[in-house]
Amino acid sequence: MRLIHGPESLRDLMADVCVVGSGPVGLCVALDLAERGLSVVVLESGLAAPNTEAQDLSNAIIQTPQHHAPMTLAVCRAFGGTSHLWGGRCLALDAVDFMQRDDVPGSGWAIGPGDLAAFYGRASAYLGAGAGGFVDAGSDLPLAAKGPIRCDQLERWSNRPLIARQLAQRLGACPRLTVALDATVVDLEIEAGSDAVKGVVMASRAARLSFRHARCFVLAMGGVETTRLLLNVQARFSNLFGSEGGPLGRYYMGHVSGSIADIQFSNPRFAEIFDYRRGTDAFVRRRLTFEHNVLTAEQLPNISFFPANPSLADARHGSGVLSAAYLMLAAPAIGRRLVPEAILQIMQISGSRRVGPHVRNMILDLPGTVAGLARLLRQVLCDRRSKPLLYLPSKTGNQPLRFHAEHRPNRDSRICLSQERDALGLRRVSIQMRFTDRDGIGAVRAHASLERALKEQGIAELVYRHAPEERAAAVVANAFDGFHQIGSTRMAANPGDGVVDADCRVFEFRNLFIAGSSVFPTSGQANPTYSAVALGLRLSAHLERQLKAPTAHRTRERLLQ
């Protein structure tokens, strides 16, 4: 890999593919293309490490701050992109996510689950998620073999979430890949009536330059920034991307997550089943999920559940290791190196701190403190996890129960342009992330179905924190995302319903593609990074076939004219 700086350094370069963005999806797509024998240029707005000047370009007007994270927390402009903020959680989408469901307007993908599953192995290798799959039949939880719920689905965790470090060796051995830092793309060069993008426009405070010497262009800037770029283009060419008022920027989704109940296991040992386990090459963890036929029959959102730790800041948990973790994160010199300040605030780590009760927990629970800290230290030193994983099974079998559910597509949940401009003159976006009563009702109904199945099998009961009539409102009130940036350039069968086709190609152009979770028509229950990388690798294979076809040399000449 060759590393260069600034738009000026690109003057004499030519490439088969130009990838805009070096986050997990962009960098995996670029490396995969290069290892397939194509020449690739990656344009990254930031520098090698995060810096304030580049980050300020991503500021947005958040109209719903109660539901959407600030952009300083949601995105990162630097080599490696938002993997600087990513925890490394890897999950595959479920087959039900690709189905058209009557109770989910806008559902149904233009591809099937098998189209993505074919690239999961490569995605695992790129992300360091381990060679195993996402199902493990072994479990001590006495679930009925044909019951409505299952405990065999796994989430996998990358030990090195920062993608530039994870791929460092492969990047260093890849001469066909060039990464240009400090190269902020602010526009697309388009000629009226043409079905090909001529180039991308890069800007710095000193100059604006075009990069035209690529056969194809892939936008992998993250959901908000990719949508923002296209909205700015659409402001000049109103007929593009489904026309003004069309799908671009709409159906903006994340996930509905939180906790409205505790789970009380009938046997405290059952809580241990959901602990993190060290696999051969990655950590894994079980979750509670529904059989797909139950989701469709009962018209439930796709959702997963998992027991969690009590709030670290609340010393009443009585755990020495949880108190030790809290005190480490509360110390600025340590906490800010492990977790961004905004996350510390969400975890209620920042602000006034009562140290005494936590010190008392550590002393009274000395064996637990020592054992827990030794476990965390082993993850850092032996497993080389930059962000250790911690779950403490309760001795009483009572744990907070967290849920992670799909966010229903909603046309009024959207990203649109504001009149405010950034330092390079590009219009910023205004974001309205909306959660509806149906999101809350769906999550509550799923809890009821879960509790019914667990009680019938004598496994557990749920202890709710709200009266029945208040639960749906509590789900919506606490819904908060902006990290997962799904749906705003959705995949569809035609340009009236989406921005890209089944190959992630922007409908109006033969050489412009989008890689990332913004093309997902529905969000599913899974965190999107892993599946977005798999979909990006599918795009990479498509581009290889297209660019290495017998007529590719003639296509190259047309595109570079």
MOVEN-V139580 format. One record per residue. N is the residue number from 0. OMEGA is omega in whole degrees, -180 to 180 (* if undefined). Layout:
BEGIN
{{N & OMEGA} {N & OMEGA}}
END
This chain:
BEGIN
{{0 & 176} {1 & -179} {2 & 180} {3 & -175} {4 & 171} {5 & 180} {6 & -177} {7 & -177} {8 & -177} {9 & -171} {10 & -173} {11 & -177} {12 & 171} {13 & -178} {14 & 171} {15 & -176} {16 & 171} {17 & 178} {18 & 180} {19 & -179} {20 & -177} {21 & 175} {22 & -177} {23 & -179} {24 & -177} {25 & -176} {26 & 177} {27 & 178} {28 & -178} {29 & -179} {30 & -180} {31 & 177} {32 & -179} {33 & 179} {34 & 174} {35 & 175} {36 & 179} {37 & 175} {38 & -171} {39 & 171} {40 & 176} {41 & 177} {42 & -179} {43 & -178} {44 & -175} {45 & 179} {46 & -178} {47 & 179} {48 & -180} {49 & 175} {50 & -172} {51 & -176} {52 & 178} {53 & -177} {54 & -179} {55 & 179} {56 & -177} {57 & -180} {58 & -180} {59 & 175} {60 & -178} {61 & -179} {62 & -178} {63 & -176} {64 & 177} {65 & -178} {66 & -172} {67 & -180} {68 & 172} {69 & -174} {70 & 175} {71 & 178} {72 & -172} {73 & -177} {74 & 177} {75 & 176} {76 & 178} {77 & 177} {78 & -172} {79 & 174} {80 & -174} {81 & 173} {82 & 172} {83 & -178} {84 & -172} {85 & 178} {86 & 178} {87 & -178} {88 & -176} {89 & 179} {90 & 176} {91 & 172} {92 & 180} {93 & -180} {94 & -178} {95 & -179} {96 & -177} {97 & -175} {98 & 169} {99 & -177} {100 & -176} {101 & -176} {102 & 180} {103 & 179} {104 & -180} {105 & 180} {106 & -179} {107 & -180} {108 & 175} {109 & 175} {110 & -180} {111 & -179} {112 & 179} {113 & 179} {114 & 179} {115 & -177} {116 & -180} {117 & -177} {118 & -180} {119 & 179} {120 & 178} {121 & 179} {122 & 179} {123 & -180} {124 & 180} {125 & -175} {126 & -178} {127 & -177} {128 & 179} {129 & -175} {130 & -179} {131 & 179} {132 & -176} {133 & 178} {134 & 177} {135 & -172} {136 & -176} {137 & 179} {138 & 176} {139 & 179} {140 & -174} {141 & 179} {142 & 176} {143 & -175} {144 & -179} {145 & -180} {146 & -177} {147 & -177} {148 & -178} {149 & -179} {150 & -176} {151 & 179} {152 & -174} {153 & 160} {154 & -178} {155 & -174} {156 & 175} {157 & 178} {158 & -180} {159 & -177} {160 & 180} {161 & -168} {162 & -180} {163 & 177} {164 & 180} {165 & -175} {166 & -172} {167 & -177} {168 & -179} {169 & 178} {170 & -179} {171 & -178} {172 & -174} {173 & -176} {174 & -177} {175 & -175} {176 & 175} {177 & 178} {178 & 178} {179 & 176} {180 & 179} {181 & -180} {182 & -174} {183 & 178} {184 & -177} {185 & -178} {186 & 172} {187 & 175} {188 & -175} {189 & 173} {190 & -179} {191 & 178} {192 & -179} {193 & 178} {194 & 178} {195 & 172} {196 & -177} {197 & -179} {198 & 175} {199 & -180} {200 & 178} {201 & -179} {202 & 166} {203 & 179} {204 & -175} {205 & -172} {206 & 171} {207 & -179} {208 & 178} {209 & 170} {210 & -174} {211 & -169} {212 & 173} {213 & -179} {214 & 179} {215 & 179} {216 & -180} {217 & 178} {218 & -180} {219 & -171} {220 & -172} {221 & -173} {222 & -176} {223 & -176} {224 & 175} {225 & 178} {226 & 179} {227 & 179} {228 & -178} {229 & 177} {230 & 177} {231 & 176} {232 & -179} {233 & 177} {234 & 177} {235 & -179} {236 & -169} {237 & -179} {238 & -175} {239 & 171} {240 & 179} {241 & 179} {242 & 179} {243 & -175} {244 & 180} {245 & -172} {246 & -176} {247 & 179} {248 & -180} {249 & -180} {250 & -179} {251 & -172} {252 & 167} {253 & 174} {254 & 175} {255 & -175} {256 & 178} {257 & 180} {258 & 177} {259 & -177} {260 & 167} {261 & 173} {262 & 179} {263 & 180} {264 & 178} {265 & 176} {266 & -178} {267 & 179} {268 & 180} {269 & 180} {270 & -178} {271 & -178} {272 & -175} {273 & 177} {274 & 174} {275 & 178} {276 & 177} {277 & 174} {278 & -179} {279 & -177} {280 & 177} {281 & 174} {282 & 177} {283 & 178} {284 & 179} {285 & 175} {286 & 171} {287 & 179} {288 & 178} {289 & 167} {290 & -174} {291 & 180} {292 & 177} {293 & 179} {294 & -178} {295 & -178} {296 & -178} {297 & -180} {298 & 177} {299 & 172} {300 & 172} {301 & -170} {302 & 173} {303 & -179} {304 & 174} {305 & 175} {306 & -176} {307 & 174} {308 & 170} {309 & 179} {310 & 180} {311 & -174} {312 & -177} {313 & -175} {314 & 180} {315 & 176} {316 & 174} {317 & -176} {318 & 179} {319 & -177} {320 & 176} {321 & 176} {322 & 177} {323 & 178} {324 & 179} {325 & -178} {326 & 177} {327 & -180} {328 & -180} {329 & 178} {330 & -175} {331 & -176} {332 & -179} {333 & -174} {334 & -177} {335 & 175} {336 & -178} {337 & -172} {338 & 176} {339 & -177} {340 & -179} {341 & 178} {342 & 176} {343 & 179} {344 & 178} {345 & 178} {346 & -179} {347 & 177} {348 & -179} {349 & 179} {350 & -179} {351 & -176} {352 & 173} {353 & -174} {354 & -172} {355 & -179} {356 & 180} {357 & 175} {358 & 179} {359 & 177} {360 & -178} {361 & -180} {362 & -177} {363 & 180} {364 & -174} {365 & 179} {366 & 179} {367 & 179} {368 & -178} {369 & -178} {370 & -179} {371 & 180} {372 & 177} {373 & 179} {374 & 179} {375 & -180} {376 & 178} {377 & 178} {378 & -177} {379 & -173} {380 & -175} {381 & -178} {382 & 179} {383 & 174} {384 & 179} {385 & -180} {386 & -176} {387 & -180} {388 & -176} {389 & 172} {390 & -177} {391 & 177} {392 & -179} {393 & 177} {394 & -180} {395 & -178} {396 & -180} {397 & -180} {398 & 166} {399 & 180} {400 & 178} {401 & 177} {402 & 179} {403 & -170} {404 & 176} {405 & 177} {406 & -176} {407 & 175} {408 & -176} {409 & -176} {410 & -178} {411 & 172} {412 & -163} {413 & 173} {414 & 178} {415 & -179} {416 & 170} {417 & 176} {418 & -179} {419 & -178} {420 & 178} {421 & -175} {422 & 180} {423 & 176} {424 & -179} {425 & -180} {426 & 177} {427 & 179} {428 & 173} {429 & -172} {430 & 172} {431 & 175} {432 & -174} {433 & 170} {434 & -174} {435 & 177} {436 & -179} {437 & 174} {438 & -179} {439 & -179} {440 & 180} {441 & 179} {442 & 180} {443 & 178} {444 & 178} {445 & 175} {446 & -179} {447 & 179} {448 & 178} {449 & -178} {450 & -180} {451 & -179} {452 & -179} {453 & 180} {454 & -180} {455 & -179} {456 & 176} {457 & -176} {458 & -174} {459 & 171} {460 & 176} {461 & 177} {462 & -174} {463 & 179} {464 & -177} {465 & 173} {466 & -176} {467 & -177} {468 & -178} {469 & -170} {470 & -179} {471 & 179} {472 & 179} {473 & 178} {474 & -178} {475 & -178} {476 & -177} {477 & 179} {478 & -173} {479 & 178} {480 & -171} {481 & 178} {482 & -168} {483 & 162} {484 & -173} {485 & 161} {486 & -171} {487 & 171} {488 & -165} {489 & 175} {490 & -180} {491 & 179} {492 & -179} {493 & -175} {494 & 175} {495 & -176} {496 & -177} {497 & -176} {498 & -178} {499 & 178} {500 & -176} {501 & 177} {502 & -179} {503 & 177} {504 & 175} {505 & -169} {506 & -171} {507 & -174} {508 & -179} {509 & -175} {510 & 179} {511 & -176} {512 & 177} {513 & 176} {514 & 179} {515 & -176} {516 & 179} {517 & 178} {518 & -180} {519 & 176} {520 & 176} {521 & -171} {522 & -173} {523 & 177} {524 & -173} {525 & 168} {526 & -166} {527 & -169} {528 & -176} {529 & -178} {530 & 177} {531 & 176} {532 & 179} {533 & 178} {534 & 176} {535 & 178} {536 & 173} {537 & 176} {538 & 178} {539 & 179} {540 & 178} {541 & -180} {542 & 177} {543 & 179} {544 & -176} {545 & -174} {546 & 178} {547 & 178} {548 & -178} {549 & -179} {550 & -173} {551 & -178} {552 & 177} {553 & 176} {554 & 180} {555 & -178} {556 & 180} {557 & -175} {558 & -177} {559 & 179} {560 & *}}
END
